[in-house]
Amino acid sequence: MEAETASAETASDRLHAVREHMARAARTADRKVDDITLIAVSKFHDADAIAPLIEAGQRVFGENRVQEAARKWPVLRERTPDIALHLVGQLQSNKADDAVQLFDAIHSLDRSSLVGALAKAMDRHDRRPACFIQVNIGDEPQKGGCTIAALPALLSEARTAGLPVGGLMCVPPLEVEPAPYFALLGKLARDHGLSELSMGMSADYATAITIGATHVRVGTALFGPRT
Ligand SMILES: *Cc1c(COP(=O)(O)O)cnc(C)c1O
């Protein structure tokens, strides 16, 4: 889309364009756009690039690395306390403490060892960020996420440990039609009584919304290309 390359546009222009696309997709599916959270994925972008988006009214942001987020966000948050920060990248168990303190939602719960680490960290810090279980929906060896077969046991383990699991997250395979993968994630969520679906990125967030996404994770269309 144009927003990916046009650096002459302001952050505010790009935000309005993305919100307009979201509204159109929601209307197509007879959904309310207010039921869909736009997560502005700011990984690799520094505070100077993020600040204009905050000024334009964006409040929900995503990062894929704990350390990068810990470096950038405390100062930005001091200025704008009502920001929500979502972790959308893979999480190592030894970073669970930092993640629980820094993030309001974690989209990458994908294995048993992380359930234990997060449960302990949440107890220790008395903070319970919303969790999404990431599913490796295309069964790709290089990708994070639990297998579809492992989902029921992982979910039950997470619930037993008291993690607030609200939904599922996926990153479908590149360069193939994503709709069938989004539909499959939606079915898995329904089968397990989960209401939230974190799916859709710059190239396909409109498609994801027509298939039920409640959270779209958009980077490039809001910030321009990452260097
Ligand atoms: C980087 C990233 C995004 C945003 O990708 P864009 O294509 O730039 O919109 C979304 N989800 C995850 C998990 C990411 O790592």
The ligand as a Gaussian input file, in Angstrom:
#p B3LYP/6-31G(d) Opt

LIG

0 1
 C        6.970000      -6.769000      12.968000
 C        5.738000      -7.502000      13.330000
 C        4.478000      -7.031000      12.944000
 C        4.269000      -5.807000      12.067000
 O        4.642000      -6.116000      10.749000
 P        4.355000      -5.105000       9.533000
 O        4.336000      -5.994000       8.347000
 O        5.482000      -4.146000       9.499000
 O        3.058000      -4.453000       9.762000
 C        3.369000      -7.738000      13.362000
 N        3.481000      -8.851000      14.124000
 C        4.678000      -9.329000      14.525000
 C        4.714000     -10.550000      15.353000
 C        5.838000      -8.678000      14.139000
 O        7.018000      -9.171000      14.526000

